[in-house]
Amino acid sequence: VPLLLAWYVFITALGFPPFQPTCQRLFDVAVTDLGNEACRTPSGAALVGLRNMNCTINGHTPLQLLMSWILTSYLFVPRWWMMSLNWIYIFCVFLPLAAFESMQQPFFQASDILWSVVILSVCQIVATTRKYHLERSEKKKFFTEHRQNQESRKLFNLLNLMVPPHIARQMLLNPDKPIEERIERVSILFIIIADFELRAKSKQATELLMFLNRTFEAWDRICEKRGVTKIETLAEEYVCAVGVVPDDIEVDRDRTQGHGPLVLRLVRVAKEILRQSAKANMVVKMGLHTGPIVAGVIGKKLPRFRLFGDTVNTAARMMQKGEPNTLQFGNETKAYLPDSVDVEPRLVEMKGKGL
């Protein structure tokens, strides 16, 4: 607003000394040059010339500047209602000043001032109309973008429940591009509720679903607290991993840290789940394995984040061959664990793997 007021003052000042000479001064100069007293009559050449001079606020240059400003003001005025400042200027500043000057220096007729006001009013109507439509289109665009952002946020939150956040972002940015990546080293933990079949025989379907929901939600909270990525659940099986998300990959590549801290997170998750399962009188079996995998999203409808490779199969076999309420893993995983983790050696025969 201060800048607008300063601009109005500047345009108004252009019609007054020292920016412009007075009309009387111009008239006297014209009479001297012509050397003819007849030019003092209303139809004299000097008077006709004065009507095209910039000796008042009603002069051509100030009027054209004001017209240009009014016609373009819709681009600079921040709000539609502020266009009324132009009306205030036209009728409360321009008109009184032009009328006052016509009384002090009677070189302009009342019709000249009237036509100037009409021209400025037309310019103001055009500018106000354009500002109204411009602001309306901007509001429409804003609300459209806001709705799109809300829908994108809802979709992103929904995808976050199905895939890791970095995968959800890729799915939104490139919906038609296949999402897959090869990761050199991850650790995968398989957990199965070993006594699930016994529980299924003694519970109704609703009770069984409630039991699974409570159990898996509790395990979700443990994984989230420890920074472990949940991969999927399948019936009574639960799968989680470390080294899959970008932050984990950076830690794994850091020579000062390596994969050890990531595996330790997974072991702590396993210990906490074992502790919780013991309190709930639930029997679980766990298998953990470390190695390379291929990660990707499968399907357009109900997409799922999946891990593929021998590492996944070996982790699943570790679980199947494991002892109840224990965590079983091989030398590939043990190599990254600190000595503080208690390990009990055990020979296990696995199909295709030997002992």
N, C-alpha and C positions, 0 to 999 in steps of 0.2 A: 504493500500500500504506500509506504513513503516514496518508493521509486516512481509509482504512478503519479502521485501528487507532484513530485519534482518535474516530471515530464510535462504535466499540464501547465505548470508555472513557466517552463521553458518555452512552450509553444505560444503561450499568452505574451511573454516578454518580447517575442520576435516582432510583434506589431507596434512596439513602442521604442522611443529613444532609450539608449544610444544605438539599438540595433537598426532602427529605421528612423529617417527624418520625419518631422511632422508634415502633415498635408499642407499647412500654411507655408512652410518653408519651400516645399516643392512648387507650390503655386507661385510664390514670389520669384523663384528661379525661372519658372516657365515664362512668366510675364516679362522678366528682364531679357530673356533670350529672344522672345518673339517681338518685343518692343511694340506691342499693340494692346491698348487698353480694352479693345473689344473682347479680348479673351477672358475678361473678368465676368462676362455674362454667363448665364447658366449653360448656354450652348457653345461656349468658347472652347477653343482647342485645348487650352491648359486643363480645363475641367474634365474634358473627355479623357485626356491623358492621365489625370489623377485617379480616375476610376480603375485604371489598370496598374496602379502603383501599390507598393506595400507600405503605405504610410499609416495604416491603422490595423487593428486586429482583423478587420474585414477585408484586408488586402489579399491578393491572389496567393502569395507564398504562405502566409500563416494559415489561410483557409485550406489550401491544398495539403499542407502538412497535417492539419487537424483531420481532414478527411482520410488521409492515408493512415494516420494513427487509429482512428475509429474503426476503419475497415479491417485493420490487422490486430486490433486490441484483443480479439477473442483468442489469439494465439499466446498472449502473455498474461492475461487476467486469469488467476487460478480458479475462480468460481464463477458460475453463470450469473448469480445474483449481483456480483461486483460490476457487471456491465452497466448497472444503473448509475455508476459514477460518471459515465459519459453523458447521460441525461442531465445529471446535476450540473456538469460543466457547461453544457449547451445553454440551459435555461437560467442558471444561476450565476454564471461567470461570463460566457461569451455574449449572450444577448444584452445584459445590462451594460457591459463595457462598450459594445458596439453602439448601443443607443446613447450612452453618455458621450462617446466621441462624436457622434453625429450632431449632438447639440452644441458641443464645444467647437467643432470644426465642421460646418455644414457643407461638406463636399460630397457626402453620400446621401442618397435618398432612402426613405424608409423601405421602399421596395427592395433595395440592395440588401439590407439587413434581413428582411423577411425571406428572400430567396436563399440567403446563406443558411438561415436556420432550417429551412425546408430541406436543403441539400444535406446538411449535417444530420438531420433527423432520419432521412432515408438511409444514409450510411450507417447510422446507429441501429436501425431496424434490421438491416442486412447482417451486420456484425453480430447482433444479439441472437438472431435466428441461427446463424452458423455456430455460435458458441453453444446454444442449446442442443443442437444436434450433435456437435462434437462431444459435449459432456455426456450426453445420453449414450452415445456409442462407446465412450470410454467406460462408463458405468456397466454397460452390458458386457463389454469385454472383460472387465474386472470380475464380475460375478460369474461369468462363464469360466474364466481361468480358476477362480476360487472353487467352483464346483468340481472342475477337473482335478485340482490339487487334492480336494477332499476324497474324491473317488480313487485317485492314485494312492493316497495315503491308506485308505481302507484296503485297497488291493495289495499294497505292500505289506500291511500288517497281516493280512490273510496269508500271503505267500510266506511270511516269516514263520508262520505256524507249520508250514509244509517243507520249507527248504531253509538253509542258512541265509543270513541277511545278504552276504555278498553275492550269492546266487540269485536271490530275489531281485536285486538291483539289475543284474545282467538280463534277467527275464523281462523286466519292464523296459529297459533301454533297447534291447534287441530281441523282440518276441519271436522272430522267425529264425534267429540264428541258433544252431545247435550249441548246447553248453556242455563242454567236456574239458577235462584237464588231467594231465598225468602228474602224479605227486610221488616223489622218490621215496618218502618215508612217512608213514603214518602208523599209529597204534590203534587197534580196533578191539573193543571189549564187547563180547556177547554175554548176555545174561538170560537165563531161562528159569522160570518158576517150576522146579522139578516136581512138586506135588500138586501141580495144577489139575491133573486128571482126577485125583482124589477129591479135590475141592469141587470140581465140576459135577461130580456124582452127588454131592451132598448139598448143593446150592441150586436155587432157582436161577433162571437165565438173568433176571434183573439183578439179583444179588451178585452173581458172578461178574457181570459187567461193572457194577459199582466197585467190586473188589479190585478189578484190573485198573479201573480209572484211579482209584485212591493210590494204588501201588505205583503205577507209572507216573502219576503227577508228583508223588513224593520223590521218585528217582529223577524226574525232570528238574525239580528244585535243587537237588544235590548236584547234578551236572552243571546247572547254571551257576551255582555258587562256586564251583571249582574251575569254571572256564572250560568245560568239556562239551563238545558238540554232539547233540543227539542226532542220530541218523534215521532210525525208524523203529517201529514196533510191529511185530507180526505175531498175532495170537498171544501166547504167553512169553514170547521172546522180546528182549529189549537190546538195541544196538546203539552204542555211542563210540566216539573216537576223538583223538587229538591229532593235530598235524594237518587238518583238512582246511581250516579257514586261513585267510591270508596272514593274520597275526601270528598264528601258530607256525606257519611256514617260515616267516621271518625269524622267529626264535630258533627254529630247527637249523636254519642256515647260519646263524650266529655261532662262530667258532668258540666264543667264550661260554656259550650256554649249551647249544646242541639239542638233541632230542631228549636228553635225560629229564629236564624239568617237566616236559610234556607227559612222559610216561608216568612220572611220579604223581602228577595230577590224576591220571586215570586209576592208579593204584589206590590213591586216597578215596576216590569215588567208590571203588570196589569195596574198600574196608567199611566205609560208611553205610553202603547198601547192605553188606553182610551184618553189620551191627543192628541196623534197622529191621532186617528180616528175622534175626534171632529174637528180637523183642515181639515180633508179630507171629512167632512160631511158624515161619514160612521157610521152606527148603528151596535154596537156589543153587544153580551151578554156573560157573563163570569160566570164560576162556578169553585169553588175551594174546594177540600176536602183532608183531611189528614188521613192516615191509612196504614195498611200493604198491600203489593202486591206481586205478583210473576212476575218476569221479565225474558224474554227469547227471543231467536231468532226463528222465524218461517220460515220454508222453506229453501231449498237448492238453488232453482232458485229464483232470486230476493228476497233474505232474508230480513226480516224486524224485527226490535226490537220492542217488544210488552210488554205492562203491562196488567196483568190480576188480577181480584179480585173485591170484592165489592167496594173497594175504587174508582176504575175507574168508575164503574157504577154510584156511588153516585155523583162523580164530574160532570159526564155528565148530570145527572138529575138536579144538581144545576144550570148548564148552561141553560138547557131547561126551568126551572122555574124562571130564573132570569129576572130582569127588564132590559130594554135597557140601555146600557152605564153605567152599574153598575157591581160591582164584588160581587157575592153572595157566602157565605160559611157558614158552620155550626159551632156548638160549638167545635167540634173536632179540627178544625183549629184555632178558636178564642183562645183556651187555650194556644197556642204557640205565639200569637201576643202580642207585647208590648202595654201598655196603650196609647202610642202616636198615634196609628192607630185609626182613627175615625170609629166607628162601629154603624150602625143603626139597632136595632133589628127588625126582621120581621118574621111573622109566615108563613111558606110555607108547604103545604101538598104534600108529595111525596109518590108515590105508593110503598107500602111495607115498608115505613119508618115512617109513621105517620107525625106529625107536627114537 
